[in-house]
């Protein structure tokens, strides 16, 4: 009989997190992974092959990274989607045969289902996190099969047929939560400390339309708000065009092709213009940054509209649909000129900030994983049976 190595009684618990595809799935997954590592848990990150995933995990240490060949239904059509799904399931199952994770957490998107199904097949406890107000297709499909679900928007739980749903908030990366003053952030970015800053976040989808809308409004905003500076985050392909537009209006602007210091960008700004992906909203809430939200109208199930509306109705943001964004300059100028309005928004944003969300989710899934086998010794003794199941 082959020797198995040291007993898992002496090994850390193991979790797998499927979080690839978009920043809105990836960054919350990384936040939970960091909390699990602090609890001495071995973590396997299951991501897609998209460039956004590769860039985000490049600096990650102490975690195993598995790239799944899954693709979204819209990218490859049904044949490509099914092929990627099956190959991802097989890869995840083989991985779990070797590692036997006690828990699998899916953050939504097309990497979720293969990992959760492989985890269930191998006897792991399975969970999902839904970040949007309207749950995505993958999470809606998985919900009846998982052991529990966590949501950011309270109303999302009513749309998931999960046996147990908890409102846990949105996991935010630790570095976003770390204190940083506006003056410190502006110095780090090479901006004038005493001059106001507008942050523009187009998101990974529909950024070009946001670029166009902001640049149409920017000249007037720049004229009306003395000394205004811009931090405009967009894709590497669009950055040269956006940069030239600011140069033409002689505005001080930072337009990086790739940017990974979101803490500084958020801390430096007085006002933001943003899409309404849940991860971006959670980061705005974490920093208490007033924003004008322009939901991406082509988002699945129009979920960004409902995300933005929830914050707008709570007084935590202003919302403009893309078709009515001709008034963007008026909205931004009004926010810069009305300190009391910005203060009221910051107060309302506090209700959307859950700094302990990642820790809460990590604790709860670890507790469930420990109950599964009662002890790591029990899991080790059951490993042979679980490998047969896999």
N, C-alpha and C positions, 0 to 999 in steps of 0.2 A: 504493500500500500504506500502511495506517495506521501512524503512528509509535507504537512501543510505549513509549517513555520510556527511562529509564536502564537499562543492563544489570543483571540480577540479580547479576552479579559484584560490584557495588557495594552491593547490597541485603543486609539481614540474612536469615538463613534464616527460614522461617515454619513454625509448627506450629499445628494446630487441636486443641483439647481439648474433647471432649463430656463434660460433667460435671453436667448438670442433673437436677432431679427431687427429690432429698432432700439434706439436709446431708451425709449419709454419702458421697454421690458428689461433691457440690459442693466441700466444703472441701479434700479431698485433691487435687482437680483444680486448685484455686486455688494450693495449695502447689507443685505441679509447675510451674504457669504462672509463679509468681514466680521459680523457679530458672531457667526458660528465659529470662525477661526479663533476669536477671543475666548470662546468656550471650549477650546482644545478639540474642536471637531474637524475631522478631515473632510475637505470639500472638493467636489468635482463640479466644475462649471461646464454646462452643455450649451454651446453657442452655435450660431450659424456661420457660414463662410463669408458673410457680407463684410465689407471693409469697415463699417462702423463697429462691428464686433471685434475685429482684429486690432483696430487702434485702441479700443477701450481696455482690452486685456493685456496689451503689450507690456505694461508696467506691473502687472499683477504677479505676486510671488506667494509661495506657500500653498497654491491650489493647483489641482490637475485641470487641464483644459481639454475638452473634447469638442471637436468641430463636427456638427451633424450636417449631412447633405440635404436636409429638409429645405424646401422653398415654399413661398406663399402660392396660393392657388392662382392668383392673378398673374404671377411672373411666368410660370411654366405651363399654364393650362392644366387640365385634369390629368393627362398622362404624366407630365413632369412632377406634379404635386404628389401623385400616388407613388411614383418611383422613389422620390425623395423621402416620403413618409416611410415606406417599407425599408429602405436602406438605413434610415435613421433608427427605426425600431430595432433592426438587427444589430446595429452597432451598439446601441444603448444596452440591449439585452446581453451581448457578449461582455460588455464592460461590467455590468452588474453581476454577472456570473463570477467574475474575478473579485469584485470588491464588496458585494452584498451590502449596499447602503441600507440603513434602517429607515431613512426618509427620503422622499423625492418631492421637491417643491417646483412647481411650474409657474412662471410669471406671465403666461399668456403668449399668444402668437404661435407661429407655425412650428417652433421647436418643442412646444409643450406636450402635445399628444403622444408622440413616439416615446418620450422619456417617461411620462406617467404610466402608459400602458406597459412598458418594459419593467418599470418599478413594481407595479401591481403583480405582474407575472412572476417576479422574483420575491414577492412577499413583503415588500417595503410598505410603510405607511405613505400615503400620497396626499398632497395638498396643492392648492392653487392660490394665486393672488390676482385679483382683478383690480386694475388701477383706474379704469374709466367708469363713467356713470352708466354707460350702456355696455354690458359685457361683450367681449369679442366672441367670434364663432368658436374658436378653440376652447375657451373656457365654458361657454354655454354647453358644448358637447361633452366636456369632461366632468362638469359639475356633479352629475348624479353618481359618478364612479369614484370620486375621491373621498378621503376621510374627512376633509374639512376645507373651507374656503375663507380667505381673508379679503376684505374689500376696503377701498379708500372712500368712495362715495356711499353713504348709507343706503341710497335707493338701489344701488347695484345688487345688493343681496336679495332683493325681491325678484330679481330677474334670473337668479341662479337656482337651479333645482338641486342644490347641495344639501346633504343631511345636516351640516352644521356650517353656519356662516357667522363670521365675527368682523365687526368694523375695527380694523387695526390701524387705519391710516396708510400713508404712502411712505415706504422706506426711502430715505434720502441719504446720499453718501456722507460719511463722517466729515470729509473735508468741506462740504457745503455748510455744515452746521457750525464749524469752528469759528470763533469770533474773529472779526476783521473790520476795522473802521473804514469809513469812506475815504478818509485822507490816506490811510495806509494802502488801500486798494488802488487809489488813483496814482500814487507814487509808483507802485509796482507795475502799473500799466503805462507809465510815462505820460500821464495826463496832468493837467493843471489842478492842483488840490482845491482851490477855491471856486472853480467853475462847475456849473451843473453838468450832469451826464445823462444821456438817453441811451438805454440799452435796447438793441433790436435782436430778437431771437426768432428766426424763421422756422426752426425745427428741421427735422430730416425730410419732411414731406411738404411740398408746396412752398418752399422757401423763396422761389423765384417771384411768385406773386406778391409775397410780403416785401421783398426787395423793391419791386416796382411801386407798390403802394407807399412805402416809407420814403422812397426817393422823390416821389411826386409831392409829398408833403414836407420834405426835409428843408427845402429852401425857405419856405415861409416860417417853419418852426425855428430855424436858425436865426432868421431876422427878428423874430418876436422875442426870443429868449436869449438875453445877452450872454455871450461867451459860451454858448452851448457846445458841448463835446459829444461825440457819438462813439459808441462801441457797437459795431454791427457784425454779428456772427452769421456767416453764410457758408455756402459750399466753396471748396477750392476753385471750382470752375467759374463761379460767379464773382469771386472776390475781386479780380482786376477791374471788372466793369463797375462794381459798386465803389471801389476805391477811387476810380477816376471821377465818378459823379460827385463825391465829396470834395475832391480837389478842385473841381470846376466851380463849386460854390464857396471855396476857400474856408471850408469848415475843418476843424480839428477832428480827425476820426481815426479810429483803429479798426481795420478791416482785415483780420487774419484769415489766411486760407484754411488753417486748422487751429483750433483753440481748445486747450484742456484745463484752463484755470477758471472754471465757472465761479468759484468762490469770489475771486477778485472782480470779475465782471459784475456779479450781482451786488457785491458790497459797494462798488464804485458808483452805481447808478442811483438816480433819484426817481426815475420813471422808466418803465419798460414797455415795449411793444412786442407781443409774442403770439405765436400760435397757442392752442389750448390743449396740447398733449398733457396727460396727467403728470408725467414726470416734471415737465417744465412748470406746471402750476404748483406742484409741491415744493419745488426749489424757490419759486417766487414767495410762497407762503413762509418757507423756512427763513428767508431773509427779510420778510415784511416789506417787499418791494411793490408799490402800486403799479398797476399795468393796464394797458388797453389790449384786450384780447381779440384776435381776429381768427376765429375757428377755421380750420382747413375744411372747405365744403365737401371735398371728395373723400374724407376719412370714412372708414367702414361704419355703416349705420349712423353716419353723421354724429359720431360720439363726441367730437370736439365741440360741437355746438352745445350739447347738453352739459359737458364739463364746464364750459365758459358760462353758460346761463346759471348754473348752480352757484358759482362764485359771484356773478353779477347780482343775482337776487339777494345774496347775503351782504352786499355792499363791499365785497372784497376786491372787486375789479370792475372795469368798464368793458363792455362787449360791443363790438361792431362786426356785423356780418360782412363778408368780403364784398358783397354787392353794394353795401352802403358805406364803404370805407373811404369815400370821398370826404367825409368829415373827420378823418383821422387827425389832421393838423389842429382842428378846433379842440378835439378831445385831449390831445397831448399838451397843447398850450394851456388849457384850463387846469390840468393837473399840476403843471409847473408853477402856475400863478397862485394856486390855492393850497396853502400849506395845511389848512384845517381839513380839506378834502383828503389829502394824502395821509394825514394822521388818522382819519376815520377808516381809511382803507387798511392801513397797517394794523389797526385794532381788529378789524374784521378778519384779516388774513391770519391772525393768531388762532382763530378757530379752525383753520384748515392745516395747521402745522402740527404734526405728530412726531416730535423728535425721537420718541422711543419706539416707533413702529418697527424698525428693523430688529431691535432687541426683543420686542414682544413676540414677533413671529419666530425668531430663532429659538427663543425659550420654549414656545409652545410646540413647535415641531420636534424639538429634541426630547421633550417630555413624552410626546406620543411615541417617538422612536424607542425610547427606553422601556416604555410599557409593552411594546410589541414583543420584545424578547425577555423582559424582566431583568436581564443582565446581559452583558456582552459574552459571558461564559455560556449562557443559554443559546445566544445567537451562534456561537462557534459550534456547539454541539449539533445545532440544527442546520449547519451550513450544507452538509451533504444533501439533505432533503430539499433545501431551497435551490441548490444547483440543479437538481432533477426537475423542479418546477420550472426553472428558467429555460 
